[in-house]
Amino acid sequence: MAFYVCGPEGLKDRVVSTLAANKIPSQRVFVEEFAASAREPAGEQYPVEILLADGQRRTIRVAQNQTVLEVARAERVSIPHACGSGTCGSCKMKVTSGHVVPIPESIPALVPQEQAKGYTLACQCYPKSALRLQEGFA
């Protein structure tokens, strides 16, 4: 029997370690790894400063056709995320400065009231200006 593992890093790590603890040979375990790559930038690029929950500040450059999450992943900036499609809400961030393209109401993880209060999802966040984002939310 073979085991195929796919999902967020933490889940994959836990499944692989559990299989190893249960003496499943590593040759029978196949882990899908996704390369963190961003689309080629097109249009204007903006600096995006990200204040992470651990207090670190990171700045990346995000083009109009890219999301903050895709560039952050490519630059190895660790923003919590799971689905990457706006379903889970784990990449919710507060826009403390700047402007973003509004997220469609069809995206379930961010309701219009949250958007009105300045929240965005990194996986759906397309910049319209220089941005300052803060991880976590109240």
For each residue, the residues with C-beta under 8 A, 3 or more apart:
1: 28
2: 28 29 30
3: 15 19 24 28 29 30
4: 30 32
5: 12 15 16 29 30 31 32
6: 12 31 32
7: 11 12 15
8: 11 12 81 82
9: 12 13
10: 13 14
11: 7 8 14 15
12: 5 6 7 8 9 15 16 31
13: 9 10 16 17
14: 10 11 17 18
15: 3 5 7 11 12 18 19
16: 5 12 13 19 20 29 31
17: 13 14 20 21
18: 14 15 21 22
19: 3 15 16 22 24 29
20: 16 17 23 24 26 29
21: 17 18
22: 18 19
23: 20
24: 3 19 20 28 29
25: 28 29
26: 20 29
27:
28: 1 2 3 24 25
29: 2 3 5 16 19 20 24 25 26
30: 2 3 4 5
31: 5 6 12 16
32: 4 5 6
33:
34:
35:
36: 70 73 74 76
37: 70 74
38: 41 66 70 71 73 74
39: 42 63 65 66 70
40:
41: 38 45 61 63 65 66
42: 39 63 64 65
43: 63 64 65
44: 63 64
45: 41 61 62 63 64
46: 61 62 63 64 98 127 128 129 130 131
47: 59 60 61 130 131
48: 59 60 61 62 68 71 98 127 130 131 132 133
49: 57 58 59 131 132 133
50: 57 58 59 60 68 72 77 79 93 133 134 135
51: 55 56 57 96 132 133 134 135
52: 55 56 57 58 77 78 79 135
53: 135 136
54:
55: 51 52
56: 51 52
57: 49 50 51 52
58: 49 50 52 72 75 77
59: 47 48 49 50
60: 47 48 50 68 71 72 75 77
61: 41 45 46 47 48 71
62: 45 46 48 66 67 68 71 127 131
63: 39 41 42 43 44 45 46 66
64: 42 43 44 45 46 126 127 128
65: 39 41 42 43 126
66: 38 39 41 62 63 70 71 126
67: 62 70 71 122 123 124 125 126
68: 48 50 60 62 71 72 79 93 120 122 125 127 131 133
69: 72 73 79 81 84 91 121 122 123 125
70: 36 37 38 39 66 67 73 74 123
71: 38 48 60 61 62 66 67 68 74 75
72: 50 58 60 68 69 75 77 78 79 122
73: 36 38 69 70 76 77 79 81
74: 36 37 38 70 71
75: 58 60 71 72
76: 36 73
77: 50 52 58 60 72 73
78: 52 72
79: 50 52 68 69 72 73 91 93 122 135
80: 90 91 135
81: 8 69 73 84 88 90 91 122 123
82: 8 88 90 91
83: 86 87 88 90 123
84: 69 81 91 123
85: 123
86: 83 103 107 108 109 110 121 123 124
87: 83 107 108 109
88: 81 82 83 91 109
89: 92 109 110 121
90: 80 81 82 83
91: 69 79 80 81 82 84 88 121 122 123
92: 89 109 110 114 119 120 121 122 137
93: 50 68 79 119 120 121 122 125 133 134 135 136 137
94: 118 119 120 133 134 136 137
95: 98 99 100 118 119 120 131 132 133
96: 51 118 132 133 134
97: 130 131 132
98: 46 48 95 127 128 129 130 131 132
99: 95 127 128 129 131
100: 95 103 120 125 126 127 128 131
101: 125 126 127 128
102: 115
103: 86 100 107 110 115 120 121 124 125
104: 107
105: 112
106:
107: 86 87 103 104 110 121 124
108: 86 87
109: 86 87 88 89 92 121
110: 86 89 92 103 107 114 115 119 120 121 124
111: 114 115
112: 105 115 116
113: 116 117
114: 92 110 111 117 119
115: 102 103 110 111 112 118 119 120
116: 112 113
117: 113 114
118: 94 95 96 115
119: 92 93 94 95 110 114 115 137
120: 68 92 93 94 95 100 103 110 115 124 125 133
121: 69 86 89 91 92 93 103 107 109 110 124 125
122: 67 68 69 72 79 81 91 92 93 125 133
123: 67 69 70 81 83 84 85 86 91
124: 67 86 103 107 110 120 121
125: 67 68 69 93 100 101 103 120 121 122 131 133
126: 64 65 66 67 100 101
127: 46 48 62 64 68 98 99 100 101 130 131
128: 46 64 98 99 100 101
129: 46 98 99
130: 46 47 48 97 98 127
131: 46 47 48 49 62 68 95 97 98 99 100 125 127
132: 48 49 51 95 96 97 98
133: 48 49 50 51 68 93 94 95 96 120 122 125
134: 50 51 93 94 96
135: 50 51 52 53 79 80 93
136: 53 93 94
137: 92 93 94 119
138:
